[in-house]
Amino acid sequence: MDWNALSELLLPDSQKTPAELEAQYPPRNLPEGAMVTRIAPSPTGFMHLGNLFGALTDERLAHRSGGVFYLRIEDTDAKREVAGGVETILSTFSRFGLAFDEGAGIDGERGDYGPYRQRQRAETYHVFAKELIRQGRAYPCFCTEEELEQMRSAQEAEKANFGYYGSYARCRNLTLEQIKEKLAAGQPYVLRFKSNGTGAEKIAHKDCIKGNLELTANDQDVVLLKSDGIPTYHFAHVVDDHLMRTTHVVRGEEWLATLPIHLELFQALGWQPPEYCHTAQLMKMENGGKRKLSKRKDPELALDFYLSEGYPVPSVKEYLLTLLNSNFEEWRIANPAAPVEEFPFSCEKMSVSGSLFDLDKLRDVSKNVIAAMSAEEVYSLLADWAREYDPDFYALLSADPDYARAILAIGRGGPKPRKDIALYSEFKPYMSLFYEELFARQDGFSEKVDPADAATILDRYTELYDPSLENDAWFAQVKELSAELGFSPDVKAYKKNPEAFKGHVGDVSGVLRVAVTGRTNSPDLCSVMKLLGKERVLRRISEARATL
């Protein structure tokens, strides 16, 4: 076979040389140990938790090492691409706060190693495809879908491995004349890689997460270029990761089976492969066992779920870090106020088995994250969320921002801040008692207090109410009222001798709480009353009194 003649026959328009492309994409000028990572999703219109899981790993590895984190769009599979898919990728990653140093963007690209969309790099792939043909490592395959299906049926009957390899690679040994005849007849073809493997060899490989592995060497003649000249994932990512000087490839462990293919392609092209980091799958508990998160069964797999439900982005990222690195929680306990960027993220601390995703644990993390925010931070993030997902609530928040901030400031700060809110969507019911448009009584008076006594408590408090009192003075007044009406001003004294009292000061303040807030559980009552103002407080007490 005259491989040079074949390369010119198949790719006559490809005139650049590999050396020219190597010069166009030189090694990056980075500090020793700096990592170059990428996230390379397909524009399918569906962004899932696995995308963020991998992207966060990429981002931390690159930026902790002083390297580069870039975005590449792998759009070679036109059948899976949906309209607006690229915009969805860019928008979603932006909303989750992933800072790309270079790559594809809505308004263009940034960086010297593009184009960063694979469909715009066809000429580049053809250069190296042509080189593989010259080396006798690639050839045209004219097999039809029907012929491939017949081959698969024969393999199934023979209990052989599926695929295009060895004696099943029908087009591997076509002569140049036979190829010319088929081309002249207009027969479509794909370009296949000619593997040197037999399927019996083993190769040793060290994965950054999985550790030392023994893999079966590749023997498949995989497709490099499809019939339209567009590369497959296997070929495109090898070429791109080399030219873009990627040092570490982070991807799910489901890709581990294809690693021998990629390693052989790197070897055939004479390139050093990047380090591979295969992350564990995200799992969840169900019926006492673990299973992989499913697009069909689990709404929490979609990243849109976290945005619409109102999970703060910092909460989601913080929780994912607990899954990604086993020592993150220990570090967070020791560094409660430190930004996550200071955490010493590493592949060595990543799980080699499935990571168990738990929404309840995420909620706990999110409560801590929100509790640590200032009222100003919460207001800004909550308003942004409500503007998109609850316009009516946003109208209330934005009508008087200072009032909303004052509400959010109650119980915030100090050594023991309130930790009862995990989502932005939970603020509306929490704050509803402060807005007449939302206020509704949720709870009635406790049965522990006789209705007649509750009425007396409200009557007397209406006479005593002084909106100028601060918390300590306010509570002292409630204690005095308790003693006056036969309730113990001291809970401990009541517990020692309950027969001597109608109840205790907590019962009295509970009557006031239900009357003013419509709830048995609310933020600090004195602070609530100050924000509501005298007129609203007295009106609500009067309305509650009328129900007794």
FENPEJO-V523010 format. One line per field, one symbol per residue. phi: phi as a letter, one per 20 degrees, with the letter a starting at -180 (. if undefined). A space follows every 10 residues. Layout:
phi = ???
This chain:
phi = .efffffffe cfeedfdgff ffffcfgfec ffnfddcbdc fefencdcff gfgffffgff ffffemdcdc dceedfeffe fdfmffffgf fffffemeee eapfbfepdc pddefddffe dgffffgeff fffgemdbbe cdgeffffff fffffffele ffpdblfeef efdfeffffg ffffemffbd ddeefefdnd fdcebdefdf nfcddfffce effecffene feggffffff fffemfecdd bfffeffegg fffffgffem dffffdceff fedbeblnce bfgcffedff fffggffffn ffgfffffff ffefcfefff ffffcfdfff fefffbffee fedgeeecff ffffffffff feffgfffff ffffffgedb gffffffefb gfffffffff mennfcffcd cdcffeffff effecffdfb fdceffffdg gfffffgfff fgfegcfefe gfffffffff ffffendffc ffffffbffe cfrcgfffff fffffedmce cbfgffffff ffngffffff ffffffee
